[in-house]
Amino acid sequence: MKPSLKDEVIKHLSSLPYEDQRCVLNFVRKLAASGPKGVPGKKLLRFAGAIAPGDVEIMRRVIEIDCEKVDLNEW
């Protein structure tokens, strides 16, 4: 039987020195406090089809043309 993710974390955590365990605890607390990120897809469905197909095609072409370039003098 494959161990659960939680069991795997505890197994590895147990082998760490105390200070490293403290770091892991602090990290987990920060993750838990941050809450979920983003918006569930179901809430975005109402926007489906909101952009005209012609506009989508223009955006696709511009992204394809410009997003592969690096401007070394930009910064």
N, CA, C, O and CB atoms as a CASP TS submission, in Angstrom:
PFRMAT TS
TARGET T0000
AUTHOR 0000-0000-0000
METHOD Language model
MODEL 1
PARENT N/A
ATOM      1  N   MET     1       0.838  -1.190   0.000  1.00  0.00           N
ATOM      2  CA  MET     1       0.000   0.000   0.000  1.00  0.00           C
ATOM      3  C   MET     1       0.879   1.248   0.000  1.00  0.00           C
ATOM      4  O   MET     1       1.833   1.343   0.772  1.00  0.00           O
ATOM      5  CB  MET     1      -0.951   0.001   1.219  1.00  0.00           C
ATOM      6  N   LYS     2       0.557   2.188  -0.857  1.00  0.00           N
ATOM      7  CA  LYS     2       1.335   3.419  -0.970  1.00  0.00           C
ATOM      8  C   LYS     2       1.011   4.343   0.208  1.00  0.00           C
ATOM      9  O   LYS     2      -0.158   4.568   0.522  1.00  0.00           O
ATOM     10  CB  LYS     2       1.047   4.131  -2.322  1.00  0.00           C
ATOM     11  N   PRO     3       2.062   4.880   0.863  1.00  0.00           N
ATOM     12  CA  PRO     3       1.798   5.788   1.990  1.00  0.00           C
ATOM     13  C   PRO     3       1.145   7.083   1.505  1.00  0.00           C
ATOM     14  O   PRO     3       1.363   7.528   0.379  1.00  0.00           O
ATOM     15  CB  PRO     3       3.108   6.106   2.745  1.00  0.00           C
ATOM     16  N   SER     4       0.342   7.668   2.384  1.00  0.00           N
ATOM     17  CA  SER     4      -0.316   8.926   2.027  1.00  0.00           C
ATOM     18  C   SER     4       0.715  10.046   1.981  1.00  0.00           C
ATOM     19  O   SER     4       1.827   9.904   2.491  1.00  0.00           O
ATOM     20  CB  SER     4      -1.447   9.268   3.034  1.00  0.00           C
ATOM     21  N   LEU     5       0.342  11.133   1.378  1.00  0.00           N
ATOM     22  CA  LEU     5       1.224  12.295   1.286  1.00  0.00           C
ATOM     23  C   LEU     5       1.600  12.775   2.685  1.00  0.00           C
ATOM     24  O   LEU     5       2.757  13.102   2.950  1.00  0.00           O
ATOM     25  CB  LEU     5       0.550  13.435   0.486  1.00  0.00           C
ATOM     26  N   LYS     6       0.619  12.813   3.565  1.00  0.00           N
ATOM     27  CA  LYS     6       0.858  13.249   4.941  1.00  0.00           C
ATOM     28  C   LYS     6       1.871  12.331   5.630  1.00  0.00           C
ATOM     29  O   LYS     6       2.767  12.804   6.328  1.00  0.00           O
ATOM     30  CB  LYS     6      -0.466  13.277   5.735  1.00  0.00           C
ATOM     31  N   ASP     7       1.726  11.016   5.431  1.00  0.00           N
ATOM     32  CA  ASP     7       2.674  10.056   6.019  1.00  0.00           C
ATOM     33  C   ASP     7       4.082  10.267   5.479  1.00  0.00           C
ATOM     34  O   ASP     7       5.059  10.180   6.222  1.00  0.00           O
ATOM     35  CB  ASP     7       2.220   8.617   5.740  1.00  0.00           C
ATOM     36  N   GLU     8       4.181  10.543   4.184  1.00  0.00           N
ATOM     37  CA  GLU     8       5.490  10.798   3.567  1.00  0.00           C
ATOM     38  C   GLU     8       6.148  12.030   4.174  1.00  0.00           C
ATOM     39  O   GLU     8       7.336  12.015   4.493  1.00  0.00           O
ATOM     40  CB  GLU     8       5.345  10.976   2.046  1.00  0.00           C
ATOM     41  N   VAL     9       5.369  13.091   4.330  1.00  0.00           N
ATOM     42  CA  VAL     9       5.901  14.328   4.903  1.00  0.00           C
ATOM     43  C   VAL     9       6.378  14.080   6.327  1.00  0.00           C
ATOM     44  O   VAL     9       7.470  14.507   6.700  1.00  0.00           O
ATOM     45  CB  VAL     9       4.837  15.447   4.878  1.00  0.00           C
ATOM     46  N   ILE    10       5.568  13.397   7.121  1.00  0.00           N
ATOM     47  CA  ILE    10       5.936  13.119   8.515  1.00  0.00           C
ATOM     48  C   ILE    10       7.192  12.259   8.578  1.00  0.00           C
ATOM     49  O   ILE    10       8.059  12.485   9.423  1.00  0.00           O
ATOM     50  CB  ILE    10       4.777  12.418   9.254  1.00  0.00           C
ATOM     51  N   LYS    11       7.294  11.284   7.697  1.00  0.00           N
ATOM     52  CA  LYS    11       8.477  10.415   7.669  1.00  0.00           C
ATOM     53  C   LYS    11       9.741  11.244   7.434  1.00  0.00           C
ATOM     54  O   LYS    11      10.732  11.092   8.148  1.00  0.00           O
ATOM     55  CB  LYS    11       8.332   9.333   6.569  1.00  0.00           C
ATOM     56  N   HIS    12       9.697  12.110   6.437  1.00  0.00           N
ATOM     57  CA  HIS    12      10.874  12.924   6.128  1.00  0.00           C
ATOM     58  C   HIS    12      11.116  13.987   7.191  1.00  0.00           C
ATOM     59  O   HIS    12      12.261  14.292   7.524  1.00  0.00           O
ATOM     60  CB  HIS    12      10.716  13.584   4.764  1.00  0.00           C
ATOM     61  N   LEU    13      10.050  14.541   7.714  1.00  0.00           N
ATOM     62  CA  LEU    13      10.159  15.555   8.756  1.00  0.00           C
ATOM     63  C   LEU    13      10.839  14.987   9.997  1.00  0.00           C
ATOM     64  O   LEU    13      11.644  15.666  10.635  1.00  0.00           O
ATOM     65  CB  LEU    13       8.776  16.104   9.114  1.00  0.00           C
ATOM     66  N   SER    14      10.518  13.759  10.332  1.00  0.00           N
ATOM     67  CA  SER    14      11.086  13.113  11.524  1.00  0.00           C
ATOM     68  C   SER    14      12.594  12.950  11.436  1.00  0.00           C
ATOM     69  O   SER    14      13.279  12.896  12.457  1.00  0.00           O
ATOM     70  CB  SER    14      10.447  11.756  11.736  1.00  0.00           C
ATOM     71  N   SER    15      13.104  12.873  10.228  1.00  0.00           N
ATOM     72  CA  SER    15      14.547  12.663  10.068  1.00  0.00           C
ATOM     73  C   SER    15      15.340  13.972  10.066  1.00  0.00           C
ATOM     74  O   SER    15      16.571  13.955  10.061  1.00  0.00           O
ATOM     75  CB  SER    15      14.817  11.907   8.780  1.00  0.00           C
ATOM     76  N   LEU    16      14.635  15.102  10.069  1.00  0.00           N
ATOM     77  CA  LEU    16      15.317  16.400  10.036  1.00  0.00           C
ATOM     78  C   LEU    16      15.725  16.850  11.433  1.00  0.00           C
ATOM     79  O   LEU    16      15.086  16.486  12.420  1.00  0.00           O
ATOM     80  CB  LEU    16      14.418  17.456   9.392  1.00  0.00           C
ATOM     81  N   PRO    17      16.792  17.642  11.515  1.00  0.00           N
ATOM     82  CA  PRO    17      17.157  18.245  12.800  1.00  0.00           C
ATOM     83  C   PRO    17      16.048  19.203  13.264  1.00  0.00           C
ATOM     84  O   PRO    17      15.237  19.671  12.464  1.00  0.00           O
ATOM     85  CB  PRO    17      18.518  18.999  12.687  1.00  0.00           C
ATOM     86  N   TYR    18      16.034  19.478  14.556  1.00  0.00           N
ATOM     87  CA  TYR    18      14.990  20.301  15.163  1.00  0.00           C
ATOM     88  C   TYR    18      14.816  21.644  14.451  1.00  0.00           C
ATOM     89  O   TYR    18      13.690  22.041  14.153  1.00  0.00           O
ATOM     90  CB  TYR    18      15.306  20.536  16.626  1.00  0.00           C
ATOM     91  N   GLU    19      15.902  22.338  14.181  1.00  0.00           N
ATOM     92  CA  GLU    19      15.797  23.661  13.550  1.00  0.00           C
ATOM     93  C   GLU    19      15.169  23.579  12.161  1.00  0.00           C
ATOM     94  O   GLU    19      14.391  24.452  11.775  1.00  0.00           O
ATOM     95  CB  GLU    19      17.177  24.312  13.454  1.00  0.00           C
ATOM     96  N   ASP    20      15.504  22.538  11.419  1.00  0.00           N
ATOM     97  CA  ASP    20      14.889  22.366  10.101  1.00  0.00           C
ATOM     98  C   ASP    20      13.400  22.049  10.241  1.00  0.00           C
ATOM     99  O   ASP    20      12.590  22.491   9.426  1.00  0.00           O
ATOM    100  CB  ASP    20      15.603  21.247   9.312  1.00  0.00           C
ATOM    101  N   GLN    21      13.042  21.288  11.268  1.00  0.00           N
ATOM    102  CA  GLN    21      11.631  21.008  11.523  1.00  0.00           C
ATOM    103  C   GLN    21      10.882  22.309  11.824  1.00  0.00           C
ATOM    104  O   GLN    21       9.742  22.491  11.397  1.00  0.00           O
ATOM    105  CB  GLN    21      11.477  20.010  12.698  1.00  0.00           C
ATOM    106  N   ARG    22      11.536  23.210  12.566  1.00  0.00           N
ATOM    107  CA  ARG    22      10.942  24.517  12.868  1.00  0.00           C
ATOM    108  C   ARG    22      10.695  25.295  11.575  1.00  0.00           C
ATOM    109  O   ARG    22       9.649  25.923  11.409  1.00  0.00           O
ATOM    110  CB  ARG    22      11.859  25.328  13.819  1.00  0.00           C
ATOM    111  N   CYS    23      11.668  25.248  10.664  1.00  0.00           N
ATOM    112  CA  CYS    23      11.522  25.939   9.374  1.00  0.00           C
ATOM    113  C   CYS    23      10.333  25.380   8.593  1.00  0.00           C
ATOM    114  O   CYS    23       9.556  26.131   8.005  1.00  0.00           O
ATOM    115  CB  CYS    23      12.818  25.806   8.536  1.00  0.00           C
ATOM    116  N   VAL    24      10.202  24.061   8.596  1.00  0.00           N
ATOM    117  CA  VAL    24       9.083  23.427   7.899  1.00  0.00           C
ATOM    118  C   VAL    24       7.763  23.872   8.530  1.00  0.00           C
ATOM    119  O   VAL    24       6.811  24.196   7.820  1.00  0.00           O
ATOM    120  CB  VAL    24       9.214  21.879   7.940  1.00  0.00           C
ATOM    121  N   LEU    25       7.709  23.887   9.856  1.00  0.00           N
ATOM    122  CA  LEU    25       6.499  24.320  10.553  1.00  0.00           C
ATOM    123  C   LEU    25       6.135  25.758  10.179  1.00  0.00           C
ATOM    124  O   LEU    25       4.972  26.051   9.901  1.00  0.00           O
ATOM    125  CB  LEU    25       6.687  24.201  12.072  1.00  0.00           C
ATOM    126  N   ASN    26       7.110  26.639  10.172  1.00  0.00           N
ATOM    127  CA  ASN    26       6.855  28.034   9.794  1.00  0.00           C
ATOM    128  C   ASN    26       6.342  28.139   8.358  1.00  0.00           C
ATOM    129  O   ASN    26       5.426  28.909   8.068  1.00  0.00           O
ATOM    130  CB  ASN    26       8.131  28.871   9.955  1.00  0.00           C
ATOM    131  N   PHE    27       6.943  27.358   7.472  1.00  0.00           N
ATOM    132  CA  PHE    27       6.528  27.356   6.074  1.00  0.00           C
ATOM    133  C   PHE    27       5.085  26.877   5.937  1.00  0.00           C
ATOM    134  O   PHE    27       4.288  27.484   5.222  1.00  0.00           O
ATOM    135  CB  PHE    27       7.463  26.471   5.239  1.00  0.00           C
ATOM    136  N   VAL    28       4.754  25.787   6.625  1.00  0.00           N
ATOM    137  CA  VAL    28       3.400  25.237   6.556  1.00  0.00           C
ATOM    138  C   VAL    28       2.387  26.235   7.118  1.00  0.00           C
ATOM    139  O   VAL    28       1.293  26.386   6.574  1.00  0.00           O
ATOM    140  CB  VAL    28       3.318  23.902   7.324  1.00  0.00           C
ATOM    141  N   ARG    29       2.749  26.904   8.190  1.00  0.00           N
ATOM    142  CA  ARG    29       1.846  27.909   8.765  1.00  0.00           C
ATOM    143  C   ARG    29       1.584  29.041   7.776  1.00  0.00           C
ATOM    144  O   ARG    29       0.455  29.517   7.660  1.00  0.00           O
ATOM    145  CB  ARG    29       2.435  28.477  10.069  1.00  0.00           C
ATOM    146  N   LYS    30       2.624  29.474   7.062  1.00  0.00           N
ATOM    147  CA  LYS    30       2.452  30.538   6.071  1.00  0.00           C
ATOM    148  C   LYS    30       1.561  30.073   4.922  1.00  0.00           C
ATOM    149  O   LYS    30       0.710  30.822   4.441  1.00  0.00           O
ATOM    150  CB  LYS    30       3.816  30.993   5.530  1.00  0.00           C
ATOM    151  N   LEU    31       1.768  28.830   4.489  1.00  0.00           N
ATOM    152  CA  LEU    31       0.920  28.290   3.422  1.00  0.00           C
ATOM    153  C   LEU    31      -0.537  28.232   3.859  1.00  0.00           C
ATOM    154  O   LEU    31      -1.434  28.604   3.102  1.00  0.00           O
ATOM    155  CB  LEU    31       1.400  26.894   3.009  1.00  0.00           C
ATOM    156  N   ALA    32      -0.769  27.767   5.076  1.00  0.00           N
ATOM    157  CA  ALA    32      -2.137  27.633   5.582  1.00  0.00           C
ATOM    158  C   ALA    32      -2.808  28.997   5.729  1.00  0.00           C
ATOM    159  O   ALA    32      -4.009  29.129   5.495  1.00  0.00           O
ATOM    160  CB  ALA    32      -2.137  26.901   6.930  1.00  0.00           C
ATOM    161  N   ALA    33      -2.044  29.995   6.110  1.00  0.00           N
ATOM    162  CA  ALA    33      -2.604  31.333   6.320  1.00  0.00           C
ATOM    163  C   ALA    33      -2.911  32.041   5.005  1.00  0.00           C
ATOM    164  O   ALA    33      -3.766  32.926   4.962  1.00  0.00           O
ATOM    165  CB  ALA    33      -1.644  32.176   7.142  1.00  0.00           C
ATOM    166  N   SER    34      -2.223  31.659   3.936  1.00  0.00           N
ATOM    167  CA  SER    34      -2.395  32.365   2.667  1.00  0.00           C
ATOM    168  C   SER    34      -3.719  32.043   1.995  1.00  0.00           C
ATOM    169  O   SER    34      -4.204  32.837   1.189  1.00  0.00           O
ATOM    170  CB  SER    34      -1.262  32.028   1.732  1.00  0.00           C
ATOM    171  N   GLY    35      -4.311  30.906   2.305  1.00  0.00           N
ATOM    172  CA  GLY    35      -5.595  30.542   1.720  1.00  0.00           C
ATOM    173  C   GLY    35      -5.472  30.178   0.255  1.00  0.00           C
ATOM    174  O   GLY    35      -4.388  30.249  -0.323  1.00  0.00           O
ATOM    175  N   PRO    36      -6.588  29.786  -0.347  1.00  0.00           N
ATOM    176  CA  PRO    36      -6.547  29.389  -1.758  1.00  0.00           C
ATOM    177  C   PRO    36      -6.287  30.585  -2.668  1.00  0.00           C
ATOM    178  O   PRO    36      -6.669  31.715  -2.364  1.00  0.00           O
ATOM    179  CB  PRO    36      -7.858  28.708  -2.157  1.00  0.00           C
ATOM    180  N   LYS    37      -5.632  30.308  -3.784  1.00  0.00           N
ATOM    181  CA  LYS    37      -5.324  31.355  -4.756  1.00  0.00           C
ATOM    182  C   LYS    37      -6.190  31.148  -5.994  1.00  0.00           C
ATOM    183  O   LYS    37      -6.524  30.021  -6.358  1.00  0.00           O
ATOM    184  CB  LYS    37      -3.808  31.347  -5.131  1.00  0.00           C
ATOM    185  N   GLY    38      -6.539  32.241  -6.618  1.00  0.00           N
ATOM    186  CA  GLY    38      -7.272  32.144  -7.867  1.00  0.00           C
ATOM    187  C   GLY    38      -8.771  32.054  -7.674  1.00  0.00           C
ATOM    188  O   GLY    38      -9.293  32.241  -6.576  1.00  0.00           O
ATOM    189  N   VAL    39      -9.444  31.763  -8.766  1.00  0.00           N
ATOM    190  CA  VAL    39     -10.901  31.685  -8.799  1.00  0.00           C
ATOM    191  C   VAL    39     -11.282  30.325  -9.367  1.00  0.00           C
ATOM    192  O   VAL    39     -10.700  29.888 -10.360  1.00  0.00           O
ATOM    193  CB  VAL    39     -11.524  32.852  -9.648  1.00  0.00           C
ATOM    194  N   PRO    40     -12.244  29.653  -8.757  1.00  0.00           N
ATOM    195  CA  PRO    40     -12.678  28.370  -9.321  1.00  0.00           C
ATOM    196  C   PRO    40     -13.197  28.554 -10.750  1.00  0.00           C
ATOM    197  O   PRO    40     -13.846  29.554 -11.057  1.00  0.00           O
ATOM    198  CB  PRO    40     -13.771  27.732  -8.435  1.00  0.00           C
ATOM    199  N   GLY    41     -12.912  27.604 -11.597  1.00  0.00           N
ATOM    200  CA  GLY    41     -13.322  27.678 -12.996  1.00  0.00           C
ATOM    201  C   GLY    41     -14.816  27.886 -13.183  1.00  0.00           C
ATOM    202  O   GLY    41     -15.235  28.574 -14.114  1.00  0.00           O
ATOM    203  N   LYS    42     -15.627  27.295 -12.303  1.00  0.00           N
ATOM    204  CA  LYS    42     -17.082  27.442 -12.422  1.00  0.00           C
ATOM    205  C   LYS    42     -17.510  28.905 -12.376  1.00  0.00           C
ATOM    206  O   LYS    42     -18.480  29.292 -13.028  1.00  0.00           O
ATOM    207  CB  LYS    42     -17.782  26.666 -11.311  1.00  0.00           C
ATOM    208  N   LYS    43     -16.791  29.714 -11.608  1.00  0.00           N
ATOM    209  CA  LYS    43     -17.144  31.130 -11.509  1.00  0.00           C
ATOM    210  C   LYS    43     -16.768  31.904 -12.774  1.00  0.00           C
ATOM    211  O   LYS    43     -17.283  32.996 -13.015  1.00  0.00           O
ATOM    212  CB  LYS    43     -16.459  31.754 -10.299  1.00  0.00           C
ATOM    213  N   LEU    44     -15.877  31.340 -13.570  1.00  0.00           N
ATOM    214  CA  LEU    44     -15.432  32.025 -14.786  1.00  0.00           C
ATOM    215  C   LEU    44     -16.243  31.638 -16.019  1.00  0.00           C
ATOM    216  O   LEU    44     -16.133  32.285 -17.060  1.00  0.00           O
ATOM    217  CB  LEU    44     -13.976  31.729 -15.032  1.00  0.00           C
ATOM    218  N   LEU    45     -17.052  30.593 -15.908  1.00  0.00           N
ATOM    219  CA  LEU    45     -17.805  30.113 -17.071  1.00  0.00           C
ATOM    220  C   LEU    45     -18.714  31.179 -17.672  1.00  0.00           C
ATOM    221  O   LEU    45     -18.980  31.157 -18.874  1.00  0.00           O
ATOM    222  CB  LEU    45     -18.631  28.912 -16.685  1.00  0.00           C
ATOM    223  N   ARG    46     -19.188  32.104 -16.859  1.00  0.00           N
ATOM    224  CA  ARG    46     -20.085  33.137 -17.397  1.00  0.00           C
ATOM    225  C   ARG    46     -19.379  34.042 -18.405  1.00  0.00           C
ATOM    226  O   ARG    46     -20.034  34.740 -19.180  1.00  0.00           O
ATOM    227  CB  ARG    46     -20.652  33.981 -16.259  1.00  0.00           C
ATOM    228  N   PHE    47     -18.044  34.032 -18.395  1.00  0.00           N
ATOM    229  CA  PHE    47     -17.286  34.863 -19.334  1.00  0.00           C
ATOM    230  C   PHE    47     -16.985  34.144 -20.651  1.00  0.00           C
ATOM    231  O   PHE    47     -16.461  34.750 -21.586  1.00  0.00           O
ATOM    232  CB  PHE    47     -15.986  35.307 -18.691  1.00  0.00           C
ATOM    233  N   ALA    48     -17.315  32.864 -20.723  1.00  0.00           N
ATOM    234  CA  ALA    48     -17.041  32.088 -21.938  1.00  0.00           C
ATOM    235  C   ALA    48     -17.741  32.738 -23.130  1.00  0.00           C
ATOM    236  O   ALA    48     -18.942  33.001 -23.084  1.00  0.00           O
ATOM    237  CB  ALA    48     -17.507  30.611 -21.771  1.00  0.00           C
ATOM    238  N   GLY    49     -16.997  32.992 -24.178  1.00  0.00           N
ATOM    239  CA  GLY    49     -17.549  33.592 -25.383  1.00  0.00           C
ATOM    240  C   GLY    49     -17.715  35.103 -25.318  1.00  0.00           C
ATOM    241  O   GLY    49     -18.274  35.704 -26.236  1.00  0.00           O
ATOM    242  N   ALA    50     -17.236  35.725 -24.241  1.00  0.00           N
ATOM    243  CA  ALA    50     -17.402  37.173 -24.071  1.00  0.00           C
ATOM    244  C   ALA    50     -16.533  37.977 -25.034  1.00  0.00           C
ATOM    245  O   ALA    50     -16.858  39.121 -25.350  1.00  0.00           O
ATOM    246  CB  ALA    50     -17.074  37.569 -22.644  1.00  0.00           C
ATOM    247  N   ILE    51     -15.447  37.399 -25.495  1.00  0.00           N
ATOM    248  CA  ILE    51     -14.557  38.092 -26.435  1.00  0.00           C
ATOM    249  C   ILE    51     -14.898  37.606 -27.837  1.00  0.00           C
ATOM    250  O   ILE    51     -14.988  36.404 -28.086  1.00  0.00           O
ATOM    251  CB  ILE    51     -13.035  37.835 -26.096  1.00  0.00           C
ATOM    252  N   ALA    52     -15.082  38.541 -28.736  1.00  0.00           N
ATOM    253  CA  ALA    52     -15.426  38.201 -30.119  1.00  0.00           C
ATOM    254  C   ALA    52     -14.330  37.337 -30.738  1.00  0.00           C
ATOM    255  O   ALA    52     -13.147  37.583 -30.503  1.00  0.00           O
ATOM    256  CB  ALA    52     -15.641  39.483 -30.959  1.00  0.00           C
ATOM    257  N   PRO    53     -14.708  36.327 -31.529  1.00  0.00           N
ATOM    258  CA  PRO    53     -13.712  35.435 -32.139  1.00  0.00           C
ATOM    259  C   PRO    53     -12.630  36.169 -32.929  1.00  0.00           C
ATOM    260  O   PRO    53     -11.469  35.759 -32.903  1.00  0.00           O
ATOM    261  CB  PRO    53     -14.403  34.458 -33.047  1.00  0.00           C
ATOM    262  N   GLY    54     -12.984  37.236 -33.625  1.00  0.00           N
ATOM    263  CA  GLY    54     -11.988  38.009 -34.374  1.00  0.00           C
ATOM    264  C   GLY    54     -10.960  38.639 -33.453  1.00  0.00           C
ATOM    265  O   GLY    54      -9.771  38.675 -33.771  1.00  0.00           O
ATOM    266  N   ASP    55     -11.421  39.136 -32.307  1.00  0.00           N
ATOM    267  CA  ASP    55     -10.505  39.727 -31.331  1.00  0.00           C
ATOM    268  C   ASP    55      -9.586  38.670 -30.729  1.00  0.00           C
ATOM    269  O   ASP    55      -8.405  38.922 -30.486  1.00  0.00           O
ATOM    270  CB  ASP    55     -11.291  40.433 -30.222  1.00  0.00           C
ATOM    271  N   VAL    56     -10.136  37.496 -30.495  1.00  0.00           N
ATOM    272  CA  VAL    56      -9.322  36.398 -29.960  1.00  0.00           C
ATOM    273  C   VAL    56      -8.217  36.043 -30.942  1.00  0.00           C
ATOM    274  O   VAL    56      -7.081  35.795 -30.536  1.00  0.00           O
ATOM    275  CB  VAL    56     -10.198  35.155 -29.664  1.00  0.00           C
ATOM    276  N   GLU    57      -8.533  36.018 -32.213  1.00  0.00           N
ATOM    277  CA  GLU    57      -7.534  35.697 -33.238  1.00  0.00           C
ATOM    278  C   GLU    57      -6.445  36.760 -33.285  1.00  0.00           C
ATOM    279  O   GLU    57      -5.268  36.431 -33.426  1.00  0.00           O
ATOM    280  CB  GLU    57      -8.199  35.562 -34.618  1.00  0.00           C
ATOM    281  N   ILE    58      -6.819  38.026 -33.169  1.00  0.00           N
ATOM    282  CA  ILE    58      -5.824  39.112 -33.140  1.00  0.00           C
ATOM    283  C   ILE    58      -4.906  38.941 -31.931  1.00  0.00           C
ATOM    284  O   ILE    58      -3.686  39.057 -32.052  1.00  0.00           O
ATOM    285  CB  ILE    58      -6.523  40.507 -33.097  1.00  0.00           C
ATOM    286  N   MET    59      -5.487  38.670 -30.778  1.00  0.00           N
ATOM    287  CA  MET    59      -4.686  38.482 -29.559  1.00  0.00           C
ATOM    288  C   MET    59      -3.740  37.293 -29.710  1.00  0.00           C
ATOM    289  O   MET    59      -2.579  37.362 -29.307  1.00  0.00           O
ATOM    290  CB  MET    59      -5.603  38.276 -28.333  1.00  0.00           C
ATOM    291  N   ARG    60      -4.243  36.201 -30.295  1.00  0.00           N
ATOM    292  CA  ARG    60      -3.413  35.011 -30.490  1.00  0.00           C
ATOM    293  C   ARG    60      -2.205  35.326 -31.363  1.00  0.00           C
ATOM    294  O   ARG    60      -1.085  34.917 -31.056  1.00  0.00           O
ATOM    295  CB  ARG    60      -4.236  33.879 -31.119  1.00  0.00           C
ATOM    296  N   ARG    61      -2.440  36.061 -32.462  1.00  0.00           N
ATOM    297  CA  ARG    61      -1.340  36.394 -33.370  1.00  0.00           C
ATOM    298  C   ARG    61      -0.314  37.310 -32.713  1.00  0.00           C
ATOM    299  O   ARG    61       0.891  37.104 -32.860  1.00  0.00           O
ATOM    300  CB  ARG    61      -1.883  37.053 -34.630  1.00  0.00           C
ATOM    301  N   VAL    62      -0.787  38.317 -31.992  1.00  0.00           N
ATOM    302  CA  VAL    62       0.122  39.253 -31.322  1.00  0.00           C
ATOM    303  C   VAL    62       0.960  38.523 -30.274  1.00  0.00           C
ATOM    304  O   VAL    62       2.165  38.752 -30.165  1.00  0.00           O
ATOM    305  CB  VAL    62      -0.671  40.408 -30.663  1.00  0.00           C
ATOM    306  N   ILE    63       0.324  37.650 -29.512  1.00  0.00           N
ATOM    307  CA  ILE    63       1.061  36.877 -28.502  1.00  0.00           C
ATOM    308  C   ILE    63       2.110  36.008 -29.177  1.00  0.00           C
ATOM    309  O   ILE    63       3.257  35.947 -28.734  1.00  0.00           O
ATOM    310  CB  ILE    63       0.097  36.000 -27.663  1.00  0.00           C
ATOM    311  N   GLU    64       1.716  35.343 -30.240  1.00  0.00           N
ATOM    312  CA  GLU    64       2.638  34.465 -30.963  1.00  0.00           C
ATOM    313  C   GLU    64       3.838  35.243 -31.506  1.00  0.00           C
ATOM    314  O   GLU    64       4.966  34.752 -31.464  1.00  0.00           O
ATOM    315  CB  GLU    64       1.908  33.760 -32.110  1.00  0.00           C
ATOM    316  N   ILE    65       3.603  36.436 -32.008  1.00  0.00           N
ATOM    317  CA  ILE    65       4.668  37.252 -32.603  1.00  0.00           C
ATOM    318  C   ILE    65       5.563  37.874 -31.536  1.00  0.00           C
ATOM    319  O   ILE    65       6.788  37.803 -31.636  1.00  0.00           O
ATOM    320  CB  ILE    65       4.066  38.351 -33.478  1.00  0.00           C
ATOM    321  N   ASP    66       4.962  38.479 -30.522  1.00  0.00           N
ATOM    322  CA  ASP    66       5.727  39.290 -29.567  1.00  0.00           C
ATOM    323  C   ASP    66       6.224  38.559 -28.324  1.00  0.00           C
ATOM    324  O   ASP    66       7.201  38.999 -27.717  1.00  0.00           O
ATOM    325  CB  ASP    66       4.898  40.423 -29.136  1.00  0.00           C
ATOM    326  N   CYS    67       5.601  37.484 -27.933  1.00  0.00           N
ATOM    327  CA  CYS    67       5.977  36.853 -26.660  1.00  0.00           C
ATOM    328  C   CYS    67       7.255  36.022 -26.736  1.00  0.00           C
ATOM    329  O   CYS    67       7.784  35.621 -25.699  1.00  0.00           O
ATOM    330  CB  CYS    67       4.857  35.980 -26.184  1.00  0.00           C
ATOM    331  N   GLU    68       7.744  35.765 -27.899  1.00  0.00           N
ATOM    332  CA  GLU    68       8.974  34.987 -28.030  1.00  0.00           C
ATOM    333  C   GLU    68      10.208  35.877 -28.119  1.00  0.00           C
ATOM    334  O   GLU    68      11.317  35.377 -28.304  1.00  0.00           O
ATOM    335  CB  GLU    68       8.897  34.094 -29.251  1.00  0.00           C
ATOM    336  N   LYS    69      10.028  37.183 -27.992  1.00  0.00           N
ATOM    337  CA  LYS    69      11.143  38.115 -28.139  1.00  0.00           C
ATOM    338  C   LYS    69      11.680  38.540 -26.781  1.00  0.00           C
ATOM    339  O   LYS    69      10.938  38.621 -25.802  1.00  0.00           O
ATOM    340  CB  LYS    69      10.712  39.343 -28.942  1.00  0.00           C
ATOM    341  N   VAL    70      12.967  38.809 -26.737  1.00  0.00           N
ATOM    342  CA  VAL    70      13.611  39.329 -25.534  1.00  0.00           C
ATOM    343  C   VAL    70      14.241  40.662 -25.895  1.00  0.00           C
ATOM    344  O   VAL    70      15.050  40.745 -26.819  1.00  0.00           O
ATOM    345  CB  VAL    70      14.680  38.328 -24.965  1.00  0.00           C
ATOM    346  N   ASP    71      13.866  41.706 -25.163  1.00  0.00           N
ATOM    347  CA  ASP    71      14.441  43.029 -25.364  1.00  0.00           C
ATOM    348  C   ASP    71      15.479  43.247 -24.273  1.00  0.00           C
ATOM    349  O   ASP    71      15.131  43.548 -23.132  1.00  0.00           O
ATOM    350  CB  ASP    71      13.340  44.150 -25.339  1.00  0.00           C
ATOM    351  N   LEU    72      16.759  43.096 -24.621  1.00  0.00           N
ATOM    352  CA  LEU    72      17.834  43.201 -23.636  1.00  0.00           C
ATOM    353  C   LEU    72      17.962  44.604 -23.054  1.00  0.00           C
ATOM    354  O   LEU    72      18.540  44.772 -21.980  1.00  0.00           O
ATOM    355  CB  LEU    72      19.146  42.793 -24.264  1.00  0.00           C
ATOM    356  N   ASN    73      17.437  45.606 -23.736  1.00  0.00           N
ATOM    357  CA  ASN    73      17.522  46.990 -23.256  1.00  0.00           C
ATOM    358  C   ASN    73      16.258  47.439 -22.525  1.00  0.00           C
ATOM    359  O   ASN    73      16.124  48.610 -22.169  1.00  0.00           O
ATOM    360  CB  ASN    73      17.790  47.924 -24.421  1.00  0.00           C
ATOM    361  N   GLU    74      15.351  46.522 -22.308  1.00  0.00           N
ATOM    362  CA  GLU    74      14.075  46.883 -21.684  1.00  0.00           C
ATOM    363  C   GLU    74      14.258  47.396 -20.261  1.00  0.00           C
ATOM    364  O   GLU    74      13.551  48.315 -19.847  1.00  0.00           O
ATOM    365  CB  GLU    74      13.139  45.685 -21.679  1.00  0.00           C
ATOM    366  N   TRP    75      15.172  46.836 -19.521  1.00  0.00           N
ATOM    367  CA  TRP    75      15.382  47.252 -18.133  1.00  0.00           C
ATOM    368  C   TRP    75      16.603  48.098 -18.079  1.00  0.00           C
ATOM    369  O   TRP    75      16.982  48.567 -17.005  1.00  0.00           O
ATOM    370  CB  TRP    75      15.511  46.050 -17.181  1.00  0.00           C
TER
END
